[in-house]
Amino acid sequence: MYGPFFLLVDASAAAVLTMASDDVDPSDFVQRIQALSKKRDEEDAERFRNLEEQIQRDREERLARRAGEPTCAARPSASRA
């Protein structure tokens, strides 16, 4: 028969599963794939939440910095001196 083959499930974690036709129950294999997929989706959602929070913090910090700066009209002009 054919030798084992490799299936790359999650490239970011480089999780490689080896499956030989004699060694793995198909339903167990499917359950493991589904569990890995669910875990990856949860990790992606967490990364997305963290990025959104960071973007919001950065926006708030920028607004706070801008609020402390004088506007263009209030700045003394070098040409007026």
C-alpha positions in Angstrom: 0.0 0.0 0.0 1.0 3.7 0.1 3.2 5.1 2.8 2.1 7.8 5.2 1.3 11.2 4.0 1.5 14.5 5.7 -1.2 17.1 6.1 -0.3 20.6 7.1 -3.2 21.7 9.3 -2.1 25.0 10.7 0.7 26.8 9.0 1.2 29.3 11.8 1.9 26.6 14.3 3.4 24.2 11.8 1.2 21.4 13.2 1.8 18.5 11.0 -0.2 15.3 11.3 0.9 12.0 10.0 -1.7 9.6 8.8 -1.3 6.0 7.8 -4.4 4.2 6.5 -3.9 1.4 9.1 -3.3 3.6 12.2 -6.0 6.2 12.3 -9.7 6.0 12.8 -11.3 8.4 10.2 -13.8 9.8 12.8 -11.0 10.4 15.3 -9.0 12.1 12.6 -12.0 14.3 11.6 -12.5 15.2 15.3 -8.9 16.2 15.7 -9.0 18.4 12.6 -12.2 20.0 13.8 -10.6 20.7 17.3 -7.5 22.2 15.7 -9.7 24.3 13.4 -11.8 25.5 16.4 -8.6 26.3 18.3 -7.2 28.3 15.4 -10.4 30.2 15.0 -10.4 31.1 18.7 -6.8 32.2 18.5 -7.5 34.3 15.4 -10.5 35.9 17.2 -8.2 36.8 20.2 -5.6 38.3 17.9 -8.3 40.3 16.1 -9.6 41.6 19.5 -6.1 42.5 20.6 -5.4 44.4 17.4 -8.7 46.3 17.5 -8.0 47.3 21.1 -4.5 48.5 20.2 -5.9 50.5 17.3 -8.5 52.1 19.6 -5.8 52.9 22.2 -3.5 54.4 19.5 -6.4 56.6 18.2 -7.2 57.8 21.7 -3.5 58.7 22.3 -3.3 60.5 19.0 -6.5 62.5 19.8 -5.1 63.4 23.2 -1.8 64.6 21.7 -3.7 66.6 19.1 -5.9 68.1 21.8 -2.8 69.4 23.6 -1.3 71.0 20.5 -2.3 74.5 19.4 -4.3 74.8 16.2 -2.7 76.3 13.1 -4.5 79.6 13.6 -3.2 79.9 17.2 0.4 79.2 16.4 2.6 82.2 16.1 3.7 82.7 12.5 7.4 83.3 11.7 6.3 85.8 9.0 4.5 88.0 11.4 7.5 88.7 13.6 
